[in-house]
């Protein structure tokens, strides 16, 4: 969500980014990687409610895909 807000703010200012916007992207990537690792490790446990680790894993993969997509678009322009 924070990455979407930062992308919108950058777009609304004509593509001008402040240094804090880049830090937000790096932090979003780090948090998504940590969440993905924790979700996969939790899925390997027994006797758990599987809905939350599955949702967490899916959301972190989507977040990493979004960051990758933004980086790809940035390299192509």
PyMOL Python script that loads the backbone (N, CA, C, O; Angstrom):
from pymol import cmd

cmd.read_pdbstr("""\
ATOM      1  N   UNK A   1       0.826  -1.183   0.000  1.00  0.00           N
ATOM      2  CA  UNK A   1       0.000   0.000   0.000  1.00  0.00           C
ATOM      3  C   UNK A   1       0.882   1.263   0.000  1.00  0.00           C
ATOM      4  O   UNK A   1       0.601   2.227  -0.712  1.00  0.00           O
ATOM      5  N   UNK A   2       1.934   1.236   0.799  1.00  0.00           N
ATOM      6  CA  UNK A   2       2.824   2.403   0.847  1.00  0.00           C
ATOM      7  C   UNK A   2       3.518   2.610  -0.497  1.00  0.00           C
ATOM      8  O   UNK A   2       3.760   3.745  -0.908  1.00  0.00           O
ATOM      9  N   UNK A   3       3.831   1.528  -1.166  1.00  0.00           N
ATOM     10  CA  UNK A   3       4.476   1.647  -2.474  1.00  0.00           C
ATOM     11  C   UNK A   3       3.517   2.256  -3.492  1.00  0.00           C
ATOM     12  O   UNK A   3       3.934   3.038  -4.347  1.00  0.00           O
ATOM     13  N   UNK A   4       2.251   1.908  -3.406  1.00  0.00           N
ATOM     14  CA  UNK A   4       1.251   2.502  -4.291  1.00  0.00           C
ATOM     15  C   UNK A   4       1.084   3.992  -4.047  1.00  0.00           C
ATOM     16  O   UNK A   4       0.939   4.765  -4.993  1.00  0.00           O
ATOM     17  N   UNK A   5       1.104   4.399  -2.784  1.00  0.00           N
ATOM     18  CA  UNK A   5       0.992   5.817  -2.447  1.00  0.00           C
ATOM     19  C   UNK A   5       2.193   6.588  -2.976  1.00  0.00           C
ATOM     20  O   UNK A   5       2.045   7.671  -3.543  1.00  0.00           O
ATOM     21  N   UNK A   6       3.371   6.033  -2.790  1.00  0.00           N
ATOM     22  CA  UNK A   6       4.584   6.696  -3.265  1.00  0.00           C
ATOM     23  C   UNK A   6       4.583   6.795  -4.788  1.00  0.00           C
ATOM     24  O   UNK A   6       5.003   7.813  -5.338  1.00  0.00           O
ATOM     25  N   UNK A   7       4.125   5.768  -5.464  1.00  0.00           N
ATOM     26  CA  UNK A   7       4.047   5.796  -6.921  1.00  0.00           C
ATOM     27  C   UNK A   7       3.068   6.866  -7.382  1.00  0.00           C
ATOM     28  O   UNK A   7       3.348   7.600  -8.330  1.00  0.00           O
ATOM     29  N   UNK A   8       1.935   6.957  -6.722  1.00  0.00           N
ATOM     30  CA  UNK A   8       0.951   7.978  -7.068  1.00  0.00           C
ATOM     31  C   UNK A   8       1.514   9.388  -6.841  1.00  0.00           C
ATOM     32  O   UNK A   8       1.345  10.269  -7.685  1.00  0.00           O
ATOM     33  N   UNK A   9       2.174   9.594  -5.713  1.00  0.00           N
ATOM     34  CA  UNK A   9       2.748  10.908  -5.425  1.00  0.00           C
ATOM     35  C   UNK A   9       3.804  11.295  -6.456  1.00  0.00           C
ATOM     36  O   UNK A   9       3.874  12.450  -6.877  1.00  0.00           O
ATOM     37  N   UNK A  10       4.613  10.340  -6.854  1.00  0.00           N
ATOM     38  CA  UNK A  10       5.634  10.608  -7.867  1.00  0.00           C
ATOM     39  C   UNK A  10       4.985  10.931  -9.212  1.00  0.00           C
ATOM     40  O   UNK A  10       5.428  11.836  -9.919  1.00  0.00           O
ATOM     41  N   UNK A  11       3.946  10.198  -9.558  1.00  0.00           N
ATOM     42  CA  UNK A  11       3.243  10.432 -10.819  1.00  0.00           C
ATOM     43  C   UNK A  11       2.572  11.800 -10.814  1.00  0.00           C
ATOM     44  O   UNK A  11       2.609  12.517 -11.814  1.00  0.00           O
ATOM     45  N   UNK A  12       1.958  12.161  -9.688  1.00  0.00           N
ATOM     46  CA  UNK A  12       1.252  13.436  -9.623  1.00  0.00           C
ATOM     47  C   UNK A  12       2.203  14.632  -9.666  1.00  0.00           C
ATOM     48  O   UNK A  12       1.783  15.740  -9.998  1.00  0.00           O
ATOM     49  N   UNK A  13       3.476  14.423  -9.335  1.00  0.00           N
ATOM     50  CA  UNK A  13       4.465  15.500  -9.377  1.00  0.00           C
ATOM     51  C   UNK A  13       5.288  15.463 -10.669  1.00  0.00           C
ATOM     52  O   UNK A  13       6.352  16.077 -10.749  1.00  0.00           O
ATOM     53  N   UNK A  14       4.802  14.760 -11.651  1.00  0.00           N
ATOM     54  CA  UNK A  14       5.469  14.725 -12.950  1.00  0.00           C
ATOM     55  C   UNK A  14       6.685  13.824 -12.987  1.00  0.00           C
ATOM     56  O   UNK A  14       7.585  14.052 -13.795  1.00  0.00           O
ATOM     57  N   UNK A  15       6.743  12.823 -12.153  1.00  0.00           N
ATOM     58  CA  UNK A  15       7.850  11.880 -12.148  1.00  0.00           C
ATOM     59  C   UNK A  15       9.017  12.288 -11.273  1.00  0.00           C
ATOM     60  O   UNK A  15      10.035  11.597 -11.238  1.00  0.00           O
ATOM     61  N   UNK A  16       8.886  13.394 -10.571  1.00  0.00           N
ATOM     62  CA  UNK A  16       9.947  13.843  -9.678  1.00  0.00           C
ATOM     63  C   UNK A  16       9.832  13.095  -8.362  1.00  0.00           C
ATOM     64  O   UNK A  16       8.785  13.107  -7.715  1.00  0.00           O
ATOM     65  N   UNK A  17      10.917  12.447  -7.975  1.00  0.00           N
ATOM     66  CA  UNK A  17      10.899  11.660  -6.741  1.00  0.00           C
ATOM     67  C   UNK A  17      11.861  12.269  -5.733  1.00  0.00           C
ATOM     68  O   UNK A  17      12.922  12.783  -6.085  1.00  0.00           O
ATOM     69  N   UNK A  18      11.465  12.197  -4.485  1.00  0.00           N
ATOM     70  CA  UNK A  18      12.343  12.589  -3.398  1.00  0.00           C
ATOM     71  C   UNK A  18      13.092  11.349  -2.909  1.00  0.00           C
ATOM     72  O   UNK A  18      12.705  10.229  -3.239  1.00  0.00           O
ATOM     73  N   UNK A  19      14.143  11.530  -2.140  1.00  0.00           N
ATOM     74  CA  UNK A  19      14.944  10.408  -1.649  1.00  0.00           C
ATOM     75  C   UNK A  19      14.152   9.449  -0.782  1.00  0.00           C
ATOM     76  O   UNK A  19      14.414   8.246  -0.787  1.00  0.00           O
ATOM     77  N   UNK A  20      13.193   9.966  -0.044  1.00  0.00           N
ATOM     78  CA  UNK A  20      12.375   9.114   0.815  1.00  0.00           C
ATOM     79  C   UNK A  20      11.517   8.130   0.042  1.00  0.00           C
ATOM     80  O   UNK A  20      11.171   7.067   0.557  1.00  0.00           O
ATOM     81  N   UNK A  21      11.171   8.476  -1.192  1.00  0.00           N
ATOM     82  CA  UNK A  21      10.366   7.568  -2.006  1.00  0.00           C
ATOM     83  C   UNK A  21      11.144   6.299  -2.346  1.00  0.00           C
ATOM     84  O   UNK A  21      10.582   5.204  -2.344  1.00  0.00           O
ATOM     85  N   UNK A  22      12.418   6.445  -2.634  1.00  0.00           N
ATOM     86  CA  UNK A  22      13.255   5.286  -2.927  1.00  0.00           C
ATOM     87  C   UNK A  22      13.440   4.397  -1.722  1.00  0.00           C
ATOM     88  O   UNK A  22      13.466   3.173  -1.843  1.00  0.00           O
ATOM     89  N   UNK A  23      13.571   5.014  -0.548  1.00  0.00           N
ATOM     90  CA  UNK A  23      13.703   4.247   0.691  1.00  0.00           C
ATOM     91  C   UNK A  23      12.443   3.433   0.935  1.00  0.00           C
ATOM     92  O   UNK A  23      12.516   2.304   1.421  1.00  0.00           O
ATOM     93  N   UNK A  24      11.287   3.999   0.602  1.00  0.00           N
ATOM     94  CA  UNK A  24      10.031   3.268   0.753  1.00  0.00           C
ATOM     95  C   UNK A  24      10.017   2.024  -0.121  1.00  0.00           C
ATOM     96  O   UNK A  24       9.544   0.974   0.313  1.00  0.00           O
ATOM     97  N   UNK A  25      10.521   2.121  -1.328  1.00  0.00           N
ATOM     98  CA  UNK A  25      10.587   0.963  -2.216  1.00  0.00           C
ATOM     99  C   UNK A  25      11.515  -0.115  -1.698  1.00  0.00           C
ATOM    100  O   UNK A  25      11.199  -1.302  -1.775  1.00  0.00           O
ATOM    101  N   UNK A  26      12.659   0.291  -1.169  1.00  0.00           N
ATOM    102  CA  UNK A  26      13.609  -0.674  -0.609  1.00  0.00           C
ATOM    103  C   UNK A  26      13.013  -1.365   0.611  1.00  0.00           C
ATOM    104  O   UNK A  26      13.122  -2.582   0.757  1.00  0.00           O
ATOM    105  N   UNK A  27      12.383  -0.585   1.486  1.00  0.00           N
ATOM    106  CA  UNK A  27      11.772  -1.172   2.683  1.00  0.00           C
ATOM    107  C   UNK A  27      10.616  -2.097   2.326  1.00  0.00           C
ATOM    108  O   UNK A  27      10.451  -3.148   2.946  1.00  0.00           O
ATOM    109  N   UNK A  28       9.817  -1.719   1.336  1.00  0.00           N
ATOM    110  CA  UNK A  28       8.721  -2.590   0.907  1.00  0.00           C
ATOM    111  C   UNK A  28       9.254  -3.913   0.381  1.00  0.00           C
ATOM    112  O   UNK A  28       8.661  -4.963   0.629  1.00  0.00           O
ATOM    113  N   UNK A  29      10.367  -3.872  -0.342  1.00  0.00           N
ATOM    114  CA  UNK A  29      10.974  -5.096  -0.855  1.00  0.00           C
ATOM    115  C   UNK A  29      11.506  -5.967   0.281  1.00  0.00           C
ATOM    116  O   UNK A  29      11.294  -7.180   0.291  1.00  0.00           O
ATOM    117  N   UNK A  30      12.189  -5.353   1.226  1.00  0.00           N
ATOM    118  CA  UNK A  30      12.745  -6.114   2.356  1.00  0.00           C
ATOM    119  C   UNK A  30      11.631  -6.749   3.181  1.00  0.00           C
ATOM    120  O   UNK A  30      11.710  -7.925   3.538  1.00  0.00           O
ATOM    121  N   UNK A  31      10.586  -5.962   3.486  1.00  0.00           N
ATOM    122  CA  UNK A  31       9.481  -6.496   4.280  1.00  0.00           C
ATOM    123  C   UNK A  31       8.748  -7.616   3.539  1.00  0.00           C
ATOM    124  O   UNK A  31       8.314  -8.588   4.158  1.00  0.00           O
ATOM    125  N   UNK A  32       8.608  -7.484   2.232  1.00  0.00           N
ATOM    126  CA  UNK A  32       7.947  -8.533   1.456  1.00  0.00           C
ATOM    127  C   UNK A  32       8.779  -9.811   1.421  1.00  0.00           C
ATOM    128  O   UNK A  32       8.231 -10.909   1.513  1.00  0.00           O
ATOM    129  N   UNK A  33      10.086  -9.678   1.291  1.00  0.00           N
ATOM    130  CA  UNK A  33      10.945 -10.872   1.313  1.00  0.00           C
ATOM    131  C   UNK A  33      10.887 -11.571   2.666  1.00  0.00           C
ATOM    132  O   UNK A  33      10.791 -12.797   2.730  1.00  0.00           O
ATOM    133  N   UNK A  34      10.945 -10.795   3.748  1.00  0.00           N
ATOM    134  CA  UNK A  34      10.859 -11.381   5.087  1.00  0.00           C
ATOM    135  C   UNK A  34       9.510 -12.055   5.286  1.00  0.00           C
ATOM    136  O   UNK A  34       9.439 -13.162   5.818  1.00  0.00           O
ATOM    137  N   UNK A  35       8.437 -11.389   4.859  1.00  0.00           N
ATOM    138  CA  UNK A  35       7.103 -11.973   4.986  1.00  0.00           C
ATOM    139  C   UNK A  35       6.941 -13.238   4.173  1.00  0.00           C
ATOM    140  O   UNK A  35       6.285 -14.183   4.612  1.00  0.00           O
ATOM    141  N   UNK A  36       7.534 -13.264   2.990  1.00  0.00           N
ATOM    142  CA  UNK A  36       7.461 -14.457   2.148  1.00  0.00           C
ATOM    143  C   UNK A  36       8.193 -15.627   2.795  1.00  0.00           C
ATOM    144  O   UNK A  36       7.684 -16.748   2.813  1.00  0.00           O
ATOM    145  N   UNK A  37       9.379 -15.369   3.321  1.00  0.00           N
ATOM    146  CA  UNK A  37      10.146 -16.425   3.997  1.00  0.00           C
ATOM    147  C   UNK A  37       9.392 -16.941   5.214  1.00  0.00           C
ATOM    148  O   UNK A  37       9.304 -18.152   5.420  1.00  0.00           O
ATOM    149  N   UNK A  38       8.848 -16.037   6.020  1.00  0.00           N
ATOM    150  CA  UNK A  38       8.100 -16.463   7.210  1.00  0.00           C
ATOM    151  C   UNK A  38       6.827 -17.222   6.834  1.00  0.00           C
ATOM    152  O   UNK A  38       6.453 -18.182   7.508  1.00  0.00           O
ATOM    153  N   UNK A  39       6.163 -16.793   5.763  1.00  0.00           N
ATOM    154  CA  UNK A  39       4.967 -17.501   5.312  1.00  0.00           C
ATOM    155  C   UNK A  39       5.276 -18.913   4.857  1.00  0.00           C
ATOM    156  O   UNK A  39       4.530 -19.843   5.166  1.00  0.00           O
ATOM    157  N   UNK A  40       6.368 -19.084   4.127  1.00  0.00           N
ATOM    158  CA  UNK A  40       6.753 -20.420   3.660  1.00  0.00           C
ATOM    159  C   UNK A  40       7.155 -21.304   4.839  1.00  0.00           C
ATOM    160  O   UNK A  40       6.794 -22.480   4.889  1.00  0.00           O
ATOM    161  N   UNK A  41       7.901 -20.740   5.781  1.00  0.00           N
ATOM    162  CA  UNK A  41       8.289 -21.526   6.956  1.00  0.00           C
ATOM    163  C   UNK A  41       7.078 -21.928   7.783  1.00  0.00           C
ATOM    164  O   UNK A  41       7.028 -23.036   8.317  1.00  0.00           O
ATOM    165  N   UNK A  42       6.106 -21.037   7.891  1.00  0.00           N
ATOM    166  CA  UNK A  42       4.900 -21.361   8.662  1.00  0.00           C
ATOM    167  C   UNK A  42       4.068 -22.417   7.951  1.00  0.00           C
ATOM    168  O   UNK A  42       3.437 -23.240   8.614  1.00  0.00           O
ATOM    169  N   UNK A  43       4.047 -22.419   6.635  1.00  0.00           N
ATOM    170  CA  UNK A  43       3.294 -23.430   5.900  1.00  0.00           C
ATOM    171  C   UNK A  43       3.845 -24.834   6.130  1.00  0.00           C
ATOM    172  O   UNK A  43       3.119 -25.814   5.966  1.00  0.00           O
ATOM    173  N   UNK A  44       5.088 -24.942   6.500  1.00  0.00           N
ATOM    174  CA  UNK A  44       5.706 -26.251   6.733  1.00  0.00           C
ATOM    175  C   UNK A  44       5.348 -26.821   8.101  1.00  0.00           C
ATOM    176  O   UNK A  44       5.571 -28.007   8.346  1.00  0.00           O
ATOM    177  N   UNK A  45       4.798 -26.004   8.994  1.00  0.00           N
ATOM    178  CA  UNK A  45       4.436 -26.483  10.326  1.00  0.00           C
ATOM    179  C   UNK A  45       3.147 -27.287  10.269  1.00  0.00           C
ATOM    180  O   UNK A  45       2.345 -27.150   9.346  1.00  0.00           O
ATOM    181  N   UNK A  46       2.970 -28.126  11.277  1.00  0.00           N
ATOM    182  CA  UNK A  46       1.752 -28.929  11.378  1.00  0.00           C
ATOM    183  C   UNK A  46       0.838 -28.307  12.418  1.00  0.00           C
ATOM    184  O   UNK A  46       1.278 -27.510  13.247  1.00  0.00           O
ATOM    185  N   UNK A  47      -0.425 -28.669  12.371  1.00  0.00           N
ATOM    186  CA  UNK A  47      -1.444 -28.217  13.317  1.00  0.00           C
ATOM    187  C   UNK A  47      -1.568 -26.693  13.362  1.00  0.00           C
ATOM    188  O   UNK A  47      -1.493 -26.089  14.432  1.00  0.00           O
ATOM    189  N   UNK A  48      -1.756 -26.086  12.203  1.00  0.00           N
ATOM    190  CA  UNK A  48      -1.950 -24.635  12.133  1.00  0.00           C
ATOM    191  C   UNK A  48      -3.188 -24.352  11.289  1.00  0.00           C
ATOM    192  O   UNK A  48      -3.639 -25.207  10.527  1.00  0.00           O
ATOM    193  N   UNK A  49      -3.727 -23.154  11.429  1.00  0.00           N
ATOM    194  CA  UNK A  49      -4.745 -22.681  10.509  1.00  0.00           C
ATOM    195  C   UNK A  49      -4.024 -22.206   9.254  1.00  0.00           C
ATOM    196  O   UNK A  49      -3.248 -21.252   9.304  1.00  0.00           O
ATOM    197  N   UNK A  50      -4.274 -22.860   8.148  1.00  0.00           N
ATOM    198  CA  UNK A  50      -3.488 -22.626   6.946  1.00  0.00           C
ATOM    199  C   UNK A  50      -3.889 -21.359   6.195  1.00  0.00           C
ATOM    200  O   UNK A  50      -3.143 -20.911   5.324  1.00  0.00           O
ATOM    201  N   UNK A  51      -5.036 -20.772   6.504  1.00  0.00           N
ATOM    202  CA  UNK A  51      -5.522 -19.642   5.726  1.00  0.00           C
ATOM    203  C   UNK A  51      -4.588 -18.429   5.834  1.00  0.00           C
ATOM    204  O   UNK A  51      -4.335 -17.759   4.833  1.00  0.00           O
ATOM    205  N   UNK A  52      -4.080 -18.144   7.024  1.00  0.00           N
ATOM    206  CA  UNK A  52      -3.258 -16.950   7.200  1.00  0.00           C
ATOM    207  C   UNK A  52      -1.862 -17.074   6.580  1.00  0.00           C
ATOM    208  O   UNK A  52      -1.404 -16.123   5.947  1.00  0.00           O
ATOM    209  N   UNK A  53      -1.175 -18.198   6.733  1.00  0.00           N
ATOM    210  CA  UNK A  53       0.106 -18.318   6.022  1.00  0.00           C
ATOM    211  C   UNK A  53      -0.054 -18.299   4.500  1.00  0.00           C
ATOM    212  O   UNK A  53       0.798 -17.764   3.790  1.00  0.00           O
ATOM    213  N   UNK A  54      -1.142 -18.880   4.004  1.00  0.00           N
ATOM    214  CA  UNK A  54      -1.381 -18.874   2.556  1.00  0.00           C
ATOM    215  C   UNK A  54      -1.652 -17.448   2.082  1.00  0.00           C
ATOM    216  O   UNK A  54      -1.084 -17.008   1.082  1.00  0.00           O
ATOM    217  N   UNK A  55      -2.523 -16.723   2.798  1.00  0.00           N
ATOM    218  CA  UNK A  55      -2.814 -15.337   2.434  1.00  0.00           C
ATOM    219  C   UNK A  55      -1.562 -14.465   2.506  1.00  0.00           C
ATOM    220  O   UNK A  55      -1.322 -13.645   1.620  1.00  0.00           O
ATOM    221  N   UNK A  56      -0.774 -14.641   3.548  1.00  0.00           N
ATOM    222  CA  UNK A  56       0.454 -13.873   3.691  1.00  0.00           C
ATOM    223  C   UNK A  56       1.444 -14.150   2.578  1.00  0.00           C
ATOM    224  O   UNK A  56       2.073 -13.230   2.053  1.00  0.00           O
ATOM    225  N   UNK A  57       1.583 -15.408   2.220  1.00  0.00           N
ATOM    226  CA  UNK A  57       2.490 -15.776   1.131  1.00  0.00           C
ATOM    227  C   UNK A  57       2.021 -15.181  -0.184  1.00  0.00           C
ATOM    228  O   UNK A  57       2.825 -14.636  -0.940  1.00  0.00           O
ATOM    229  N   UNK A  58       0.729 -15.278  -0.465  1.00  0.00           N
ATOM    230  CA  UNK A  58       0.186 -14.737  -1.719  1.00  0.00           C
ATOM    231  C   UNK A  58       0.358 -13.219  -1.769  1.00  0.00           C
ATOM    232  O   UNK A  58       0.783 -12.679  -2.790  1.00  0.00           O
ATOM    233  N   UNK A  59       0.032 -12.528  -0.679  1.00  0.00           N
ATOM    234  CA  UNK A  59       0.153 -11.067  -0.665  1.00  0.00           C
ATOM    235  C   UNK A  59       1.603 -10.609  -0.808  1.00  0.00           C
ATOM    236  O   UNK A  59       1.870  -9.595  -1.452  1.00  0.00           O
ATOM    237  N   UNK A  60       2.530 -11.342  -0.220  1.00  0.00           N
ATOM    238  CA  UNK A  60       3.941 -10.978  -0.355  1.00  0.00           C
ATOM    239  C   UNK A  60       4.457 -11.241  -1.763  1.00  0.00           C
ATOM    240  O   UNK A  60       5.291 -10.485  -2.261  1.00  0.00           O
ATOM    241  N   UNK A  61       3.984 -12.281  -2.406  1.00  0.00           N
ATOM    242  CA  UNK A  61       4.373 -12.531  -3.802  1.00  0.00           C
ATOM    243  C   UNK A  61       3.819 -11.425  -4.699  1.00  0.00           C
ATOM    244  O   UNK A  61       4.503 -10.964  -5.613  1.00  0.00           O
ATOM    245  N   UNK A  62       2.583 -11.000  -4.439  1.00  0.00           N
ATOM    246  CA  UNK A  62       1.988  -9.904  -5.211  1.00  0.00           C
ATOM    247  C   UNK A  62       2.778  -8.613  -4.993  1.00  0.00           C
ATOM    248  O   UNK A  62       3.027  -7.874  -5.945  1.00  0.00           O
ATOM    249  N   UNK A  63       3.172  -8.335  -3.751  1.00  0.00           N
ATOM    250  CA  UNK A  63       3.948  -7.127  -3.457  1.00  0.00           C
ATOM    251  C   UNK A  63       5.306  -7.163  -4.152  1.00  0.00           C
ATOM    252  O   UNK A  63       5.738  -6.158  -4.716  1.00  0.00           O
ATOM    253  N   UNK A  64       5.979  -8.304  -4.118  1.00  0.00           N
ATOM    254  CA  UNK A  64       7.268  -8.420  -4.814  1.00  0.00           C
ATOM    255  C   UNK A  64       7.099  -8.292  -6.324  1.00  0.00           C
ATOM    256  O   UNK A  64       7.947  -7.718  -7.007  1.00  0.00           O
ATOM    257  N   UNK A  65       6.002  -8.829  -6.832  1.00  0.00           N
ATOM    258  CA  UNK A  65       5.714  -8.669  -8.261  1.00  0.00           C
ATOM    259  C   UNK A  65       5.475  -7.211  -8.622  1.00  0.00           C
ATOM    260  O   UNK A  65       5.898  -6.756  -9.685  1.00  0.00           O
ATOM    261  N   UNK A  66       4.793  -6.471  -7.738  1.00  0.00           N
ATOM    262  CA  UNK A  66       4.568  -5.050  -7.977  1.00  0.00           C
ATOM    263  C   UNK A  66       5.853  -4.251  -7.979  1.00  0.00           C
ATOM    264  O   UNK A  66       6.048  -3.379  -8.826  1.00  0.00           O
ATOM    265  N   UNK A  67       6.730  -4.545  -7.036  1.00  0.00           N
ATOM    266  CA  UNK A  67       8.025  -3.861  -6.991  1.00  0.00           C
ATOM    267  C   UNK A  67       8.832  -4.205  -8.238  1.00  0.00           C
ATOM    268  O   UNK A  67       9.458  -3.327  -8.831  1.00  0.00           O
ATOM    269  N   UNK A  68       8.823  -5.454  -8.633  1.00  0.00           N
ATOM    270  CA  UNK A  68       9.554  -5.869  -9.835  1.00  0.00           C
ATOM    271  C   UNK A  68       8.995  -5.180 -11.075  1.00  0.00           C
ATOM    272  O   UNK A  68       9.747  -4.749 -11.949  1.00  0.00           O
ATOM    273  N   UNK A  69       7.680  -5.083 -11.143  1.00  0.00           N
ATOM    274  CA  UNK A  69       7.041  -4.424 -12.281  1.00  0.00           C
ATOM    275  C   UNK A  69       7.425  -2.946 -12.345  1.00  0.00           C
ATOM    276  O   UNK A  69       7.722  -2.429 -13.422  1.00  0.00           O
ATOM    277  N   UNK A  70       7.421  -2.268 -11.203  1.00  0.00           N
ATOM    278  CA  UNK A  70       7.801  -0.858 -11.180  1.00  0.00           C
ATOM    279  C   UNK A  70       9.267  -0.670 -11.574  1.00  0.00           C
ATOM    280  O   UNK A  70       9.607   0.276 -12.285  1.00  0.00           O
ATOM    281  N   UNK A  71      10.128  -1.569 -11.111  1.00  0.00           N
ATOM    282  CA  UNK A  71      11.536  -1.486 -11.506  1.00  0.00           C
ATOM    283  C   UNK A  71      11.707  -1.732 -13.000  1.00  0.00           C
ATOM    284  O   UNK A  71      12.524  -1.081 -13.651  1.00  0.00           O
ATOM    285  N   UNK A  72      10.946  -2.658 -13.535  1.00  0.00           N
ATOM    286  CA  UNK A  72      11.002  -2.929 -14.975  1.00  0.00           C
ATOM    287  C   UNK A  72      10.532  -1.711 -15.775  1.00  0.00           C
ATOM    288  O   UNK A  72      11.165  -1.321 -16.756  1.00  0.00           O
ATOM    289  N   UNK A  73       9.419  -1.116 -15.345  1.00  0.00           N
ATOM    290  CA  UNK A  73       8.928   0.072 -16.043  1.00  0.00           C
ATOM    291  C   UNK A  73       9.933   1.216 -15.960  1.00  0.00           C
ATOM    292  O   UNK A  73      10.126   1.951 -16.929  1.00  0.00           O
ATOM    293  N   UNK A  74      10.575   1.365 -14.799  1.00  0.00           N
ATOM    294  CA  UNK A  74      11.559   2.420 -14.634  1.00  0.00           C
ATOM    295  C   UNK A  74      12.776   2.226 -15.521  1.00  0.00           C
ATOM    296  O   UNK A  74      13.377   3.202 -15.971  1.00  0.00           O
ATOM    297  N   UNK A  75      13.142   0.989 -15.774  1.00  0.00           N
ATOM    298  CA  UNK A  75      14.311   0.731 -16.617  1.00  0.00           C
ATOM    299  C   UNK A  75      13.998   0.887 -18.100  1.00  0.00           C
ATOM    300  O   UNK A  75      14.898   1.122 -18.907  1.00  0.00           O
ATOM    301  N   UNK A  76      12.727   0.757 -18.459  1.00  0.00           N
ATOM    302  CA  UNK A  76      12.330   0.838 -19.865  1.00  0.00           C
ATOM    303  C   UNK A  76      12.057   2.256 -20.318  1.00  0.00           C
ATOM    304  O   UNK A  76      12.020   2.518 -21.520  1.00  0.00           O
ATOM    305  N   UNK A  77      11.863   3.187 -19.380  1.00  0.00           N
ATOM    306  CA  UNK A  77      11.508   4.558 -19.782  1.00  0.00           C
ATOM    307  C   UNK A  77      12.697   5.431 -19.920  1.00  0.00           C
ATOM    308  O   UNK A  77      12.564   6.609 -20.251  1.00  0.00           O
TER     309      UNK A  77
END
""", "prot")
cmd.dss("prot")
cmd.show_as("cartoon", "prot")
cmd.util.cbc("prot")
cmd.orient("prot")
